[in-house]
Amino acid sequence: FDSNNTLCQIKISEGKFRQVRRMFAKEGHTVLDLRRLSFGDIELDTSLKLGEFRDLTPTELELLKRSVNFG
């Protein structure tokens, strides 16, 4: 980043279509890059490249099921 850019980390519990970009635009700021760091209690693997994926661990699968009241 140069002196005209700021790095921000925000936490929202539920996001709608382009919500973060719209929130910053309303305050006169442009979002240059946006990355999801977690999904619920599951921390995302930042070493994965665009389009890559990995299987959930059994613990992550349980967290996901519990978060949607499944099983």
N, C-alpha and C positions, 0 to 999 in steps of 0.2 A: 504494500500500500504506500502511496505517497502522502504528503501532508494534507491533501484534500479529501482523503478517504478515512473512514472510521470502521473498525471491526466491532461488531456487536454480537452478543449472544442473547437470545430471548427464549423464554419458555412459555408455551401456550398449551392449554389442555385439550383444545379442539380447534382445528383450523378449517376454514372453508376455502373455496377456490381462490387462490392468490391473495389470501388475507394479509400475509406479512408484507408483501409488496405494496398492497393498497394502504396499509397502515403507515408505512414509511413515506409513500408518495403524498399522503395527506399532509405530512409535516414538511414536504418539499425535498425529500431525499429519494435517490434512486438506488435500488438494490442491484448490485453488480453480480453477486454470487449468493446462492442460498443453498444450505445443506442441512438435511435432517440428521441429527445426531443420535436420536433414540426414537423408539416407537413404544409408547407406554413404558414398561419397566425393562424393555429390551434395548441394550446399547448396541448401536449398529457398528459393523466392522468397517472402519474408515480405510482399510487397506484394499478393499474391493474396488475394482475399476467399474466404470459405467457399464451396466448390462450384466455384470457378474453377480453371482449369488452364492449363498451357502445354506446348508440345512440348519434348521433350528436345533439347539440342544434339547434334550428331554426337559430340562428345567425351564428353558425359554418357551417351549411348547405348552407346558403347564401354566406359566404366567399368562400367556396369550389366551388360553382356554378360560382361565379364571377371570380375565378382564372382560370377556364377553358372556360370562355365565354359561359356559358350555362344558359339560362334564363335571 
